[in-house]
Amino acid sequence: MSQRIAIIGGGYVGVELARSLDNIAEVTLIEKNSHFVHAPAMVRAVVDPSILERALIPYDGLLKRGRVVQAVAQSISETEVTLASGEKITADYIVVATGSSNAIPFKSNGQDIGGFRTANAQVHAKLVAAETIAIVGAGAVGTELAGEIAHAFPEKSVHLISSEATLFPHHPPKLGRELTAKLKASGVSLTFGARAENLQSLTEPYVGTLSLSNGTEVAADLVFPVIGSKATSTLLQSLPGAQVGHAERVKTDAWMRPSQFGNVFAAGDAAKMGDAMTVVGARRQVAWLKTALKALVEGKRVEDLKPYKPWGPKAPFLVPLGPKIGNSFLGVFTAGNFITRKLKGEDLFLSKYNKLMGRDS
């Protein structure tokens, strides 16, 4: 009899894992949305809404043998997933990859796709009308957003505000130095070592004046709060023995198990195992899970498998500042405009994920 694998969450881990296991197991992918939301393209979609439809991809072309169930998973046991409707999906193995939330319009945060489209259009209209934009948070999303706005609207005044002393201080210094220089050359004003003390919202853009911890103020027609992602881990937190870490990520053992259930695995942004909340981290986890689940289907024990090893400090990190410039850390060196443009900046992986999802891009 074919082994049954239930995957909760149709993000990067969910879609790649479901596709890779479709021909060896009875796969059920449980996802509340009708479309895959390709997050790396959502930053550019704020300045260029014409790419939005390529970045919202229906799930109906993903699997040939398995099925995608549009529903909310309510609870998990060792043998089944219970949906909000009361329906139960029986499984031999369960993978929880429920992702994370970020400010609108960079992730859907539980909105349906219609609501997400509306949010994108509203924020774009506000951006077009604004003359001064402040971005609070200089992680990957905030930094890329500053670069995208400067490229698309060079006449606008863009302020990027970070509580850190430099851009990306946990990466080699050359990466932050070169990105800083390129942002300044594009007209972006950067403030380091200062916190916004009066953010009116953490979840959506708004109009207001920022009071910074260094005593200065920034009056903005549009403020983007982009202070990091938060794991969507409520389902995992309910499991017996689950331990919650930073940003509400749930800790796993060396075989990606987050609880006392030996056949339940966790991956992606919701799981804490040493990788950052990036697509790069998710893809490494998918590769291990694919190998592990194939071995389990063949009758091997989890403990006999080689434990998962996270990327560590050499994880690739790509930061385009619009479609033409940017920098990337590629494990042993920092790449510049050309490589960053070819790897990510030009296409933002849109062709790859449309192909994976079975849709011509």
C-alpha positions as CSV (number, residue, x, y, z in Angstrom):
1,M,0.0,0.0,0.0
2,S,1.3,3.5,-0.9
3,Q,2.4,5.6,2.1
4,R,0.4,8.7,2.9
5,I,2.2,12.0,3.4
6,A,0.3,15.1,4.5
7,I,2.1,18.4,4.0
8,I,0.6,21.5,5.8
9,G,1.5,24.8,4.1
10,G,1.8,25.6,0.4
11,G,4.9,27.8,0.6
12,Y,8.4,27.0,-0.7
13,V,8.9,23.9,1.4
14,G,5.4,22.6,0.8
15,V,5.2,22.9,-3.0
16,E,8.7,21.6,-3.7
17,L,8.4,18.7,-1.3
18,A,4.9,17.8,-2.6
19,R,6.1,17.8,-6.2
20,S,9.2,15.8,-5.5
21,L,7.2,13.0,-3.6
22,D,4.2,12.9,-5.9
23,N,5.3,9.8,-7.8
24,I,6.3,7.7,-4.7
25,A,3.6,8.4,-2.2
26,E,0.0,9.4,-1.7
27,V,0.6,13.2,-1.2
28,T,-1.9,15.6,0.2
29,L,-1.0,19.3,0.4
30,I,-3.1,21.3,2.7
31,E,-3.1,25.1,2.0
32,K,-5.7,27.7,3.0
33,N,-5.0,29.9,-0.1
34,S,-6.0,29.2,-3.7
35,H,-2.6,30.6,-5.0
36,F,1.1,30.2,-4.2
37,V,2.4,33.6,-3.2
38,H,5.9,34.1,-4.5
39,A,7.3,36.3,-1.8
40,P,10.6,37.5,-3.5
41,A,8.5,39.2,-6.2
42,M,6.2,41.0,-3.8
43,V,8.8,43.7,-3.0
44,R,9.0,44.6,-6.7
45,A,5.2,44.3,-7.1
46,V,4.8,47.3,-4.8
47,V,6.5,49.5,-7.4
48,D,5.5,47.4,-10.5
49,P,2.1,45.7,-10.0
50,S,2.2,44.3,-13.6
51,I,4.3,41.4,-12.3
52,L,1.8,40.5,-9.6
53,E,-0.2,37.9,-11.6
54,R,3.0,36.0,-12.5
55,A,3.8,35.9,-8.8
56,L,0.4,34.6,-7.7
57,I,0.3,31.0,-9.1
58,P,-2.7,28.6,-8.8
59,Y,-2.0,25.3,-7.1
60,D,-4.1,23.3,-9.6
61,G,-1.1,22.4,-11.8
62,L,1.3,21.3,-9.1
63,L,0.5,17.6,-8.6
64,K,-0.4,14.9,-11.0
65,R,-1.2,12.0,-8.6
66,G,-1.7,13.7,-5.3
67,R,-4.2,16.4,-4.3
68,V,-4.2,19.9,-3.0
69,V,-6.9,20.6,-0.3
70,Q,-7.8,24.3,0.2
71,A,-8.4,24.3,3.9
72,V,-7.1,25.4,7.3
73,A,-5.4,22.7,9.4
74,Q,-6.8,22.9,13.0
75,S,-4.8,20.2,14.8
76,I,-2.4,17.3,14.4
77,S,-2.1,13.8,15.9
78,E,0.4,11.1,15.1
79,T,-2.0,9.6,12.5
80,E,-4.1,12.5,11.1
81,V,-4.6,16.2,10.4
82,T,-8.0,17.6,11.5
83,L,-9.2,20.5,9.3
84,A,-11.3,23.5,10.5
85,S,-14.3,21.9,8.7
86,G,-14.0,18.8,10.9
87,E,-12.7,16.6,8.0
88,K,-9.8,14.4,9.0
89,I,-6.9,13.5,6.7
90,T,-5.1,10.3,7.6
91,A,-1.3,10.2,7.1
92,D,1.7,8.0,7.9
93,Y,4.0,11.1,7.9
94,I,3.1,14.7,8.4
95,V,5.2,17.8,7.5
96,V,4.3,21.2,8.9
97,A,5.6,24.1,6.9
98,T,3.2,26.9,7.7
99,G,5.7,29.7,7.0
100,S,5.8,33.2,8.5
101,S,4.0,36.6,8.3
102,N,5.4,40.0,7.4
103,A,4.0,43.4,6.8
104,I,1.4,43.9,4.1
105,P,1.8,43.8,1.1
106,F,4.9,41.5,1.3
107,K,2.9,38.5,2.5
108,S,-0.8,37.6,2.5
109,N,-0.9,37.0,6.3
110,G,-4.1,35.0,6.0
111,Q,-5.9,37.2,3.5
112,D,-7.5,35.6,0.5
113,I,-5.9,36.2,-2.8
114,G,-8.6,38.8,-3.8
115,G,-7.8,40.8,-0.6
116,F,-4.1,40.5,-1.3
117,R,-4.5,41.9,-4.8
118,T,-6.5,44.8,-3.4
119,A,-3.9,45.5,-0.7
120,N,-1.1,45.6,-3.4
121,A,-3.1,48.0,-5.5
122,Q,-3.8,50.3,-2.5
123,V,-0.2,50.4,-1.4
124,H,1.0,51.0,-5.0
125,A,-1.4,53.9,-5.3
126,K,-0.1,55.4,-2.0
127,L,3.5,55.0,-3.2
128,V,2.9,56.7,-6.5
129,A,1.3,59.7,-4.7
130,A,4.0,59.9,-2.0
131,E,7.0,62.2,-2.3
132,T,8.9,61.1,0.8
133,I,9.0,57.4,1.8
134,A,10.5,56.0,5.1
135,I,11.4,52.3,5.4
136,V,11.9,51.1,9.0
137,G,14.0,48.0,9.0
138,A,17.0,47.2,6.8
139,G,16.8,43.5,6.5
140,A,16.5,41.9,3.1
141,V,12.9,43.1,2.4
142,G,13.6,46.7,3.6
143,T,16.8,47.0,1.7
144,E,15.4,45.5,-1.5
145,L,12.4,47.8,-1.2
146,A,14.6,50.9,-0.9
147,G,16.5,49.8,-4.0
148,E,13.3,49.0,-6.0
149,I,11.7,52.4,-5.2
150,A,14.9,54.3,-6.0
151,H,15.1,52.5,-9.4
152,A,11.5,52.9,-10.3
153,F,10.9,56.4,-8.9
154,P,14.3,58.2,-8.8
155,E,12.5,61.5,-8.1
156,K,11.2,60.3,-4.7
157,S,13.0,60.8,-1.4
158,V,13.7,57.5,0.2
159,H,14.9,57.0,3.8
160,L,16.1,53.6,5.1
161,I,16.3,53.3,8.8
162,S,18.1,50.6,10.7
163,S,18.8,49.9,14.4
164,E,22.0,48.1,13.4
165,A,25.3,49.9,12.9
166,T,25.7,48.6,9.3
167,L,23.7,46.7,6.7
168,F,23.7,43.0,7.3
169,P,26.3,42.9,10.1
170,H,26.2,39.1,10.4
171,H,27.5,38.7,6.8
172,P,31.0,39.6,5.5
173,P,31.5,43.4,5.8
174,K,32.0,43.8,2.0
175,L,28.4,42.9,1.4
176,G,27.0,45.7,3.6
177,R,29.6,48.2,2.4
178,E,28.9,47.7,-1.3
179,L,25.1,47.7,-0.9
180,T,25.3,50.9,1.2
181,A,27.4,52.6,-1.4
182,K,24.9,51.6,-4.2
183,L,21.9,52.8,-2.2
184,K,23.5,56.1,-1.5
185,A,24.5,56.5,-5.2
186,S,20.8,55.8,-6.0
187,G,19.8,58.7,-3.8
188,V,18.6,56.7,-0.8
189,S,19.3,58.3,2.6
190,L,20.4,55.8,5.2
191,T,20.2,56.1,9.0
192,F,22.0,53.5,11.1
193,G,22.0,52.8,14.9
194,A,18.5,54.4,15.4
195,R,15.1,52.9,16.3
196,A,11.7,54.3,15.4
197,E,10.1,55.0,18.7
198,N,6.6,55.8,17.6
199,L,5.6,53.3,14.9
200,Q,1.8,53.5,14.4
201,S,1.6,50.1,12.7
202,L,3.8,47.0,12.5
203,T,1.7,45.4,9.8
204,E,0.9,47.9,7.1
205,P,2.2,51.1,5.5
206,Y,0.8,54.4,6.8
207,V,1.4,58.2,6.7
208,G,3.2,59.8,9.6
209,T,6.2,61.4,11.2
210,L,8.8,59.1,12.7
211,S,10.6,60.0,16.0
212,L,14.0,58.2,16.0
213,S,16.0,57.2,19.1
214,N,18.9,59.5,17.9
215,G,16.6,62.5,18.5
216,T,15.8,63.2,14.8
217,E,12.4,63.1,13.1
218,V,11.5,61.9,9.6
219,A,8.2,63.2,8.1
220,A,7.0,60.8,5.5
221,D,4.1,60.6,3.1
222,L,4.4,56.8,3.4
223,V,6.0,54.7,6.2
224,F,6.8,51.1,5.5
225,P,7.3,49.0,8.7
226,V,9.5,46.1,7.7
227,I,11.0,44.9,11.0
228,G,11.2,41.2,10.3
229,S,9.1,38.1,9.8
230,K,7.3,36.2,12.5
231,A,6.7,32.5,12.3
232,T,3.2,31.2,11.8
233,S,3.7,28.4,14.3
234,T,0.4,28.1,16.3
235,L,-0.2,24.6,15.0
236,L,3.3,23.4,15.9
237,Q,3.2,25.0,19.3
238,S,0.2,22.8,20.2
239,L,2.2,19.6,19.8
240,P,3.4,17.7,22.9
241,G,6.9,18.7,23.9
242,A,7.1,21.7,21.4
243,Q,9.6,24.4,22.4
244,V,9.2,27.9,21.0
245,G,12.3,30.0,20.2
246,H,13.0,33.5,18.8
247,A,10.4,34.9,16.4
248,E,8.0,32.1,17.5
249,R,9.9,29.5,15.5
250,V,9.5,26.0,17.0
251,K,12.7,24.1,17.7
252,T,13.3,20.7,16.1
253,D,15.7,17.8,16.8
254,A,18.4,16.8,14.4
255,W,15.9,15.0,12.2
256,M,13.5,18.0,11.9
257,R,11.0,16.7,14.5
258,P,9.4,19.4,16.6
259,S,7.6,17.3,19.2
260,Q,7.2,13.9,20.8
261,F,5.6,12.6,17.6
262,G,8.2,10.6,15.7
263,N,6.5,10.9,12.3
264,V,5.8,14.6,12.4
265,F,8.3,17.0,10.8
266,A,8.6,20.7,10.6
267,A,10.5,22.9,8.2
268,G,10.7,26.4,6.7
269,D,10.2,29.7,8.5
270,A,8.0,28.1,11.2
271,A,10.9,25.8,12.4
272,K,14.1,26.6,14.2
273,M,16.9,24.4,13.1
274,G,19.8,26.8,12.3
275,D,18.7,28.3,9.0
276,A,17.6,31.8,8.4
277,M,14.0,32.6,7.1
278,T,15.0,32.5,3.4
279,V,14.1,30.6,0.3
280,V,17.7,29.3,0.2
281,G,17.2,27.8,3.7
282,A,13.9,26.2,2.7
283,R,15.4,24.6,-0.4
284,R,18.2,23.0,1.6
285,Q,15.6,21.6,4.0
286,V,13.5,20.3,1.2
287,A,16.4,18.3,-0.2
288,W,16.9,16.6,3.2
289,L,13.2,15.9,3.7
290,K,12.9,14.5,0.2
291,T,15.7,12.0,0.9
292,A,14.5,11.2,4.4
293,L,10.8,10.6,3.5
294,K,11.8,8.4,0.5
295,A,13.9,6.3,2.9
296,L,11.1,6.1,5.4
297,V,8.6,5.0,2.7
298,E,11.1,2.2,1.9
299,G,11.0,1.1,5.6
300,K,14.0,2.7,7.2
301,R,14.0,4.3,10.6
302,V,14.4,8.0,11.2
303,E,17.3,7.6,13.6
304,D,19.2,5.6,11.0
305,L,19.2,8.6,8.6
306,K,21.9,11.2,8.5
307,P,20.8,14.2,10.6
308,Y,20.0,17.5,8.9
309,K,22.9,20.0,8.7
310,P,21.9,23.7,8.3
311,W,23.7,26.1,6.0
312,G,25.5,27.9,8.7
313,P,27.5,31.1,8.0
314,K,28.1,30.2,4.3
315,A,24.4,30.3,3.3
316,P,24.0,32.2,0.0
317,F,22.3,35.6,0.4
318,L,21.1,37.6,-2.7
319,V,20.1,41.2,-2.4
320,P,19.0,42.9,-5.6
321,L,18.4,46.7,-5.5
322,G,16.0,46.6,-8.4
323,P,16.4,44.7,-11.7
324,K,19.9,45.9,-12.5
325,I,22.2,46.3,-9.4
326,G,22.8,44.6,-6.1
327,N,25.2,42.3,-4.3
328,S,25.2,38.7,-3.2
329,F,27.2,36.6,-0.7
330,L,27.8,33.2,-2.3
331,G,29.5,31.3,0.5
332,V,33.1,32.2,-0.3
333,F,32.9,35.6,-2.0
334,T,30.7,38.6,-2.5
335,A,29.3,39.1,-6.0
336,G,28.3,42.3,-7.6
337,N,25.8,43.6,-10.1
338,F,26.1,41.1,-12.9
339,I,25.9,37.9,-10.9
340,T,23.1,39.3,-8.6
341,R,21.1,40.4,-11.7
342,K,21.4,37.1,-13.4
343,L,20.8,35.0,-10.3
344,K,17.8,37.0,-9.0
345,G,17.4,40.6,-9.9
346,E,16.1,40.2,-13.5
347,D,13.5,37.5,-13.0
348,L,13.2,37.0,-9.2
349,F,12.8,33.3,-9.8
350,L,9.4,33.8,-11.4
351,S,10.1,31.5,-14.3
352,K,11.4,28.7,-12.0
353,Y,8.3,28.7,-9.8
354,N,5.8,29.1,-12.5
355,K,7.4,26.0,-14.1
356,L,7.4,24.1,-10.8
357,M,3.7,24.9,-10.3
358,G,2.8,23.7,-13.8
359,R,2.0,27.0,-15.3
360,D,3.6,28.6,-18.4
361,S,5.0,31.9,-17.2
